[in-house]
Every structure is written in C-alpha cells, then in structure tokens.
Amino acid sequence: MTQPQALENKPGGERRRTLAVEPARLGDYLYVVPALIFVVLILLYPLGYNLYISLHEMSVGNFRTGTAPFVGLEMYSEVIADPAFRHAFLISLLFTGGSLLFQFTIGFALALFFNRPFPGQGLLRAALLLAWVLPLVVTGSLFRWMLNGDYGVVNFFLQGLGVLNKNVFWLSEPDTALIGTILTNIWVGIPFNMVLLLAGLQSISPTLYEAAKIDGANAWRRFLYITLPMMRPVMLIVIMLGFIYTFRVFDLIFVMTQGGPVNATTVLPIYVYDETFEFFHFGQGAAAATLILIIPFTLALVYLWLIRREEAA
C-alpha cells in the first residue's frame, strides 16, 4: 500500500517528489498460504520424491528403511535400454498421433458447423459435451461393452450394414485392440477440441469475411486466407494441450484393456504402472515417469518458441 507523495526541499529552492512505500503486512501473505501448501503437497513434493526414487536402486526391502543405494542415472539407462519401454513409447506415439489427427479434424469441422447459428444449436452442443464431461472410467466401461466381440453393439451395426460378416473381438485381438482404444479416446477428445476451436472462430471479426465477399472470394478462399491464418495460435494451443492430455492417458486404457492383449495397448503410463506396482521396480518406474514428464515439457518449450516467433513476425 502506498502513502501520499511527500515533497522535500532541495538546495536552490527546488523540490523533490518522493514516494514512501509502506511495508507489506504479514497478514497479506497469509491468503496465499493455502494455495502454496496445496502446490507443495500435490505437485512439488511428489515430483521431488519421484526424482529421488529414480536416482536410487529402490526395492521392496529398502523402500521403508530408506537405505536404497544411490546409482545416479543408472535407472534411466536401464529404462531406455529396455525393449518394453521402447515398445511402450512407440504405442504411445501411435495412440497419441491417431487420436490427435481425428480429434482435431472432427473437432474443427464441428466448430465450423456450430459457428453458424441455427435452431437447437445450444442443446446439440451441450449433448456433444457429455462425452467430455463423463469420467474416463465410465467412458472406458461403456466402450468396452460396445466393442465386446459377443454382444457389442458395434459388431451388431457393422454386420447390419454389411461391413462385417462375423464378430470381431476388438479389445481381445492384438491387431484391433489399439484401434478400439484410439476410437474411444477420439470420442472423448472431440468436444474439447470443438469448444476451444469454436471460441477461436468466434473471435474472428465478421468484417473480414464481409470484405472478402465484396472482393469476390469464395468460401474456400475465405477459409484458406482468413480462417486458417487467424486460427493458427489457437490451433497450436489445441494441438499442444491435446498431445499433453493424450500422451499421459492411463485410466481409459487401463479400464478397457489393462495394456493387453500381448502389450498391444501398453502405453508409457501403463508401462510405469506395471514396473512400479506389478514388478516392484520402483527406480525404473520413477525414471520412466520422469521421462514421460520431460517429453510434454519439451513440447511446451517448442510451443512457446513458436508463439514468440509468431509474435515477432
């Protein structure tokens, strides 16, 4: 809190204006203490302890005694050299890439559709948001039932349309299990992409499109030379957030397949879970978890660099 400015006399009759600042009271800082405690307990402490575990060869025997030997980056070397980790990394890339491609494309198409007013727009948009509001455990359970090879509705409709001539066990066969989980995650992510992209479309001034119409630009040229350039920052944000959220998906896949069959859907979070809670390799699991954190963090840095380059251009 600042006090009124005071005037001091200086030699020669001049006056100097000074500003006295009252020291902040201790009570002013107490308001941020609950948020600070929350951040420390929920975010910083788990991250720090996970990093500590990744630098030690921790097992069930020395977990509680705290006598795990310090091994430096040895756990990271073992994880990177593990074929199962490389397989999980590849599956994560396929899962994330396949999900993002269709989430973003369909979400953008729906955003363009809802950007024009029509009767019942709000009700239909709210209905689409249910896929995003539902917990992933519920969505995974529903799609596990729908993709069931014996009584699933997906097989029923596809056979009715003549696409299939026999039942397909989507989540029980290695060739189709990953496709089933990707389809489920696409369903979950479409509303998220649609909402963010729709907000970006509504921020574009209609006068730009009116001027383009007067100049004779058709719908495709207006989309190509107005919509896409104006939407570029929003598109980068959506893609970055989608990558971060999709790359760390655990509960959806765990409910549907638990990483199977034959590790066909073992993404990196499932790999960390197996290493830590199935095989009790705490050091390797912590090292893999740290690597999962580094990858989205690196992407965020690339995004900030692109945004700064965009602003400087």
C-alpha positions as CSV (number, residue, x, y, z in Angstrom):
1,M,0.0,0.0,0.0
2,T,1.4,3.4,-0.9
3,Q,1.2,6.6,1.1
4,P,0.6,10.1,-0.3
5,Q,3.6,11.6,-2.0
6,A,5.8,13.9,0.1
7,L,7.7,16.9,-1.1
8,E,11.3,17.5,0.1
9,N,13.1,20.8,-0.2
10,K,16.4,20.7,-2.2
11,P,19.1,23.3,-2.3
12,G,18.3,26.1,-4.7
13,G,14.6,26.2,-3.9
14,E,13.8,23.0,-5.9
15,R,11.5,20.4,-4.6
16,R,12.0,16.6,-5.0
17,R,9.0,14.4,-5.1
18,T,9.4,11.1,-3.1
19,L,7.2,8.1,-2.7
20,A,7.0,6.3,0.6
21,V,6.1,2.7,0.5
22,E,4.5,1.0,3.5
23,P,6.0,-2.4,4.2
24,A,3.6,-5.2,3.4
25,R,1.9,-6.7,6.4
26,L,2.3,-10.3,7.3
27,G,-1.5,-10.9,7.0
28,D,-1.4,-10.0,3.3
29,Y,0.7,-13.1,2.6
30,L,-1.5,-15.5,4.7
31,Y,-4.1,-15.5,1.9
32,V,-1.7,-17.4,-0.4
33,V,-0.6,-19.9,2.2
34,P,-3.4,-22.4,1.4
35,A,-2.6,-22.4,-2.3
36,L,1.1,-22.6,-1.6
37,I,0.6,-25.6,0.7
38,F,-1.6,-27.3,-2.0
39,V,1.0,-26.8,-4.7
40,V,3.8,-28.1,-2.5
41,L,1.9,-31.2,-1.3
42,I,0.2,-32.1,-4.5
43,L,2.8,-31.1,-7.1
44,L,6.2,-30.3,-5.9
45,Y,6.7,-33.0,-3.2
46,P,5.6,-35.9,-5.5
47,L,7.8,-34.6,-8.3
48,G,10.8,-34.2,-6.0
49,Y,10.3,-37.6,-4.3
50,N,9.8,-39.3,-7.7
51,L,13.1,-37.8,-8.9
52,Y,14.7,-39.0,-5.6
53,I,13.5,-42.6,-6.3
54,S,14.7,-42.5,-9.9
55,L,18.2,-41.9,-8.7
56,H,18.2,-44.8,-6.2
57,E,18.0,-48.5,-6.7
58,M,14.9,-48.9,-4.5
59,S,13.2,-52.3,-3.9
60,V,10.6,-53.6,-1.6
61,G,13.2,-54.4,1.1
62,N,14.8,-50.9,1.3
63,F,11.7,-48.9,0.4
64,R,10.7,-48.3,4.0
65,T,14.1,-48.3,5.6
66,G,15.5,-45.6,3.3
67,T,18.7,-47.5,2.7
68,A,18.5,-47.6,-1.1
69,P,21.9,-47.0,-2.7
70,F,22.4,-44.0,-4.9
71,V,23.0,-45.1,-8.5
72,G,22.8,-41.8,-10.4
73,L,21.4,-42.1,-13.9
74,E,21.6,-45.9,-14.0
75,M,17.9,-46.4,-13.7
76,Y,17.4,-44.1,-16.7
77,S,19.9,-46.1,-18.7
78,E,18.1,-49.3,-17.8
79,V,14.7,-47.9,-18.8
80,I,15.9,-46.5,-22.1
81,A,17.7,-49.8,-22.9
82,D,14.5,-51.9,-22.0
83,P,12.8,-53.1,-25.2
84,A,9.5,-52.9,-23.3
85,F,10.0,-49.2,-22.8
86,R,10.7,-48.6,-26.5
87,H,7.7,-50.7,-27.4
88,A,5.5,-48.6,-25.0
89,F,6.9,-45.4,-26.4
90,L,6.0,-46.5,-29.9
91,I,2.5,-47.5,-28.8
92,S,2.1,-44.1,-27.1
93,L,3.1,-42.3,-30.3
94,L,0.6,-44.3,-32.3
95,F,-2.1,-43.8,-29.8
96,T,-1.4,-40.0,-29.5
97,G,-1.0,-39.4,-33.2
98,G,-4.1,-41.4,-34.2
99,S,-6.2,-39.7,-31.5
100,L,-5.0,-36.2,-32.3
101,L,-5.5,-36.5,-36.0
102,F,-9.2,-37.3,-35.8
103,Q,-9.9,-35.3,-32.6
104,F,-8.6,-32.1,-34.2
105,T,-10.1,-32.7,-37.7
106,I,-13.6,-33.7,-36.5
107,G,-13.5,-31.0,-33.7
108,F,-12.6,-28.3,-36.3
109,A,-15.3,-29.5,-38.6
110,L,-17.9,-29.3,-35.8
111,A,-16.6,-25.9,-34.7
112,L,-17.2,-24.6,-38.2
113,F,-20.6,-26.1,-38.1
114,F,-21.6,-24.6,-34.8
115,N,-20.1,-21.2,-35.7
116,R,-23.3,-20.5,-37.7
117,P,-26.5,-20.0,-35.7
118,F,-29.3,-22.5,-36.3
119,P,-32.3,-23.7,-34.1
120,G,-31.3,-26.0,-31.3
121,Q,-27.6,-25.2,-31.5
122,G,-27.2,-24.8,-27.8
123,L,-28.9,-28.1,-27.0
124,L,-27.0,-30.1,-29.6
125,R,-23.7,-28.6,-28.4
126,A,-24.5,-29.4,-24.8
127,A,-25.2,-33.0,-25.8
128,L,-21.9,-33.4,-27.5
129,L,-20.1,-32.1,-24.4
130,L,-21.4,-35.1,-22.4
131,A,-18.6,-37.2,-24.0
132,W,-16.0,-34.9,-22.4
133,V,-17.8,-34.4,-19.1
134,L,-18.2,-38.1,-18.3
135,P,-15.3,-39.6,-16.3
136,L,-12.9,-41.6,-18.4
137,V,-13.6,-44.7,-16.3
138,V,-17.3,-44.6,-17.2
139,T,-16.5,-43.9,-20.9
140,G,-14.0,-46.8,-21.0
141,S,-16.5,-49.2,-19.4
142,L,-19.2,-48.1,-21.9
143,F,-16.9,-48.6,-24.9
144,R,-15.6,-51.9,-23.6
145,W,-19.2,-53.1,-23.6
146,M,-19.9,-51.6,-27.0
147,L,-16.8,-53.3,-28.5
148,N,-17.4,-56.6,-27.0
149,G,-17.0,-59.4,-29.5
150,D,-20.0,-61.4,-28.4
151,Y,-22.8,-58.9,-27.7
152,G,-21.3,-55.5,-28.5
153,V,-23.4,-53.0,-30.5
154,V,-20.5,-52.1,-32.8
155,N,-20.5,-55.6,-34.3
156,F,-24.3,-55.6,-34.5
157,F,-24.4,-52.4,-36.5
158,L,-21.4,-53.2,-38.7
159,Q,-22.9,-56.6,-39.6
160,G,-26.3,-54.9,-40.3
161,L,-24.6,-52.5,-42.7
162,G,-22.7,-55.4,-44.4
163,V,-19.3,-54.2,-43.4
164,L,-18.6,-57.3,-41.3
165,N,-19.6,-60.9,-41.8
166,K,-18.5,-62.2,-38.4
167,N,-17.9,-61.0,-34.9
168,V,-14.7,-59.1,-34.3
169,F,-13.2,-59.2,-30.8
170,W,-12.0,-55.6,-30.9
171,L,-10.3,-55.5,-27.5
172,S,-9.2,-59.1,-27.3
173,E,-7.1,-59.3,-30.5
174,P,-3.7,-57.6,-30.8
175,D,-4.5,-56.2,-34.3
176,T,-7.6,-54.3,-33.3
177,A,-7.1,-53.5,-29.5
178,L,-5.2,-50.3,-30.2
179,I,-7.8,-49.2,-32.8
180,G,-10.5,-49.7,-30.2
181,T,-8.8,-47.6,-27.6
182,I,-8.0,-44.9,-30.2
183,L,-11.6,-44.7,-31.2
184,T,-12.7,-44.3,-27.6
185,N,-10.2,-41.6,-27.0
186,I,-11.3,-39.8,-30.2
187,W,-14.8,-39.8,-28.9
188,V,-13.6,-38.2,-25.6
189,G,-11.4,-35.6,-27.2
190,I,-13.7,-34.2,-29.9
191,P,-15.8,-32.0,-27.7
192,F,-12.6,-30.5,-26.1
193,N,-11.2,-29.6,-29.5
194,M,-14.5,-28.3,-30.7
195,V,-15.0,-25.9,-27.8
196,L,-11.6,-24.3,-28.0
197,L,-11.6,-24.1,-31.8
198,L,-15.2,-22.6,-31.7
199,A,-14.0,-19.9,-29.3
200,G,-11.2,-19.1,-31.7
201,L,-13.6,-18.9,-34.7
202,Q,-16.0,-16.6,-32.8
203,S,-13.1,-14.2,-32.0
204,I,-12.5,-13.5,-35.8
205,S,-14.2,-10.2,-36.9
206,P,-17.1,-10.8,-39.3
207,T,-16.0,-7.7,-41.2
208,L,-13.0,-9.6,-42.6
209,Y,-15.3,-12.1,-44.2
210,E,-17.7,-9.4,-45.5
211,A,-14.7,-7.5,-47.1
212,A,-13.6,-10.8,-48.7
213,K,-17.0,-11.4,-50.1
214,I,-17.1,-8.0,-51.7
215,D,-13.7,-8.7,-53.3
216,G,-15.2,-11.9,-54.8
217,A,-13.6,-14.5,-52.6
218,N,-15.5,-17.8,-52.4
219,A,-16.0,-19.9,-49.2
220,W,-12.8,-21.9,-49.8
221,R,-10.6,-18.9,-50.2
222,R,-12.1,-17.2,-47.2
223,F,-11.3,-20.3,-45.2
224,L,-7.8,-20.6,-46.6
225,Y,-6.7,-16.9,-46.4
226,I,-8.7,-15.7,-43.4
227,T,-9.8,-18.5,-41.1
228,L,-6.6,-20.6,-41.1
229,P,-4.2,-17.7,-40.6
230,M,-6.3,-16.2,-37.8
231,M,-6.8,-19.6,-36.1
232,R,-3.1,-20.5,-36.1
233,P,-2.4,-19.5,-32.5
234,V,-5.5,-21.3,-31.3
235,M,-4.7,-24.4,-33.3
236,L,-1.2,-24.6,-31.8
237,I,-2.7,-24.4,-28.3
238,V,-5.2,-27.1,-29.1
239,I,-2.7,-29.4,-30.6
240,M,-0.2,-28.9,-27.7
241,L,-2.9,-29.5,-25.0
242,G,-4.2,-32.5,-26.9
243,F,-0.8,-34.0,-27.1
244,I,-0.1,-33.5,-23.4
245,Y,-3.5,-34.9,-22.3
246,T,-3.4,-37.8,-24.7
247,F,0.2,-38.8,-24.1
248,R,-0.5,-39.3,-20.4
249,V,-3.8,-41.2,-20.7
250,F,-3.8,-44.1,-18.3
251,D,-7.3,-44.8,-16.8
252,L,-9.1,-45.1,-20.1
253,I,-6.7,-47.8,-21.5
254,F,-6.4,-49.5,-18.1
255,V,-10.2,-49.9,-17.8
256,M,-10.5,-51.2,-21.4
257,T,-7.5,-53.5,-21.9
258,Q,-5.1,-53.0,-19.0
259,G,-2.4,-52.8,-21.6
260,G,-3.2,-56.0,-23.4
261,P,-3.6,-58.2,-25.2
262,V,0.1,-59.1,-25.6
263,N,1.1,-55.5,-24.7
264,A,-0.7,-54.2,-27.8
265,T,-2.0,-51.2,-25.9
266,T,0.8,-50.8,-23.3
267,V,1.4,-47.1,-23.5
268,L,4.0,-45.4,-21.3
269,P,1.7,-44.7,-18.3
270,I,0.7,-48.4,-18.3
271,Y,4.4,-49.3,-18.5
272,V,5.2,-47.1,-15.5
273,Y,2.3,-48.8,-13.6
274,D,3.5,-52.3,-14.4
275,E,7.1,-51.5,-13.5
276,T,6.1,-50.0,-10.2
277,F,3.2,-51.9,-8.9
278,E,3.4,-55.2,-10.7
279,F,7.2,-55.9,-10.8
280,F,8.1,-53.5,-7.9
281,H,10.9,-51.9,-9.9
282,F,10.5,-48.6,-8.1
283,G,13.6,-47.0,-9.5
284,Q,12.8,-47.9,-13.1
285,G,9.2,-46.9,-12.8
286,A,10.2,-43.5,-11.3
287,A,12.7,-43.0,-14.1
288,A,10.1,-43.8,-16.8
289,A,7.7,-41.4,-15.1
290,T,10.2,-38.6,-15.2
291,L,10.9,-39.3,-18.9
292,I,7.1,-39.0,-19.5
293,L,7.2,-35.6,-17.9
294,I,10.2,-34.4,-19.9
295,I,8.5,-35.1,-23.3
296,P,5.5,-32.8,-22.8
297,F,7.7,-30.2,-21.1
298,T,9.9,-30.2,-24.2
299,L,6.8,-29.8,-26.4
300,A,5.7,-26.9,-24.3
301,L,9.0,-25.2,-24.8
302,V,8.7,-25.7,-28.5
303,Y,5.3,-24.2,-28.4
304,L,6.5,-21.1,-26.5
305,W,9.3,-20.7,-29.1
306,L,6.7,-20.9,-31.9
307,I,4.4,-18.4,-30.3
308,R,7.3,-15.9,-29.7
309,R,8.4,-16.4,-33.3
310,E,4.8,-15.8,-34.4
311,E,4.6,-12.5,-32.4
312,A,7.9,-11.3,-33.7
313,A,6.9,-11.9,-37.3
